[in-house]
Amino acid sequence: MQLRSRVLPRALPDALSVGFLLVVVPLIYWFELWVVLPALYQPGSLLYVFHFTLGSFLMFNIVGNFTYAVLCDTSARRVFVHASRASPDDGWRFCAECECLAPPRSWHCNTCGACILKRDHHCLFTGCCVGHSNQRYFLMFLVYMFLATLYAFVYNSQFIWSRIEFEFPMTLVKLVFPVAIFVFGFDGSINQLYLMLYIVTVVGMLFTGVLCLYQFDLVFKGCTAHEKNKKNYVYSLGWRQNIREVFGNRWYLVWLLPYLQSKLPQDGVTWRTKCK
């Protein structure tokens, strides 16, 4: 795996989004395992140990996949191809910004300042583009974020409603519109902090759930977001092979740990198509 030479966010929106994620994820982890879990299960019991281990496993995969998605260089900077081999009929283009030939399925990102191999999109929450080399890690990051927030939502619902007395309509207003606490009066109690964290997990669950559906639809169809918008499915080789194109030859194991190696069938430069 090639590492990016510059991993810090280049744009302010990226920096704010990454900073928010780096603060909220550890905070939610603390809340779930050191506040919610002891309130629901006796510390040291079998169920307590099981949920603590499972929660730590989810956190481990979130951090690991996020780290790999950020560190992995998926740009075309290291691609050197003789001009005689780069035919426009095969999808090669000249990138005016990089002043070099860009491989098929690659697109220039102004924020990253480079052409990205099999570029899907620029992600605010990783501060980098998602492309050929790091798509696997980005998708598994999404999956584990969704599983973690769904898991947290189930137990947070039990925890929150056992501590907070529902008062219509104020409790409902604070749930749906968290900023309303500054309009109708600030509640500085610890329960208000717990309520805010509960809302964050709900929003995170819905957001990552929708993203997972959209991203895995692209995987099964063997295309990027740009190709789907153009209705270009020429690189789709059937859903089984499309999965291998993203997750590698050991696709059935990558969901366990981000550190397992799984060689991708393509090099990010030359691509098989339905016609080949």
Secondary structure by P-SEA (a helix, b strand, c coil): cccccccccccaaaaaaaaaaaaaaaaaaaaacccccccccccccaaaaaaaaaaaaaaaaaaaaaaaaaacccccccccccccccccccbbbbbccccccccccbbbbcccccccccccccccccccccccccaaaaaaaaaaaaaaaaaaaaaaaaaaaacccccccaaaaaaacccccccccccccaaaaaaaaaaaaaaaaaaaaaaaaaaaaaaaacccaaaaaaccccccccaaaaaaaccccccccccccccbbbbbcccccccccccc
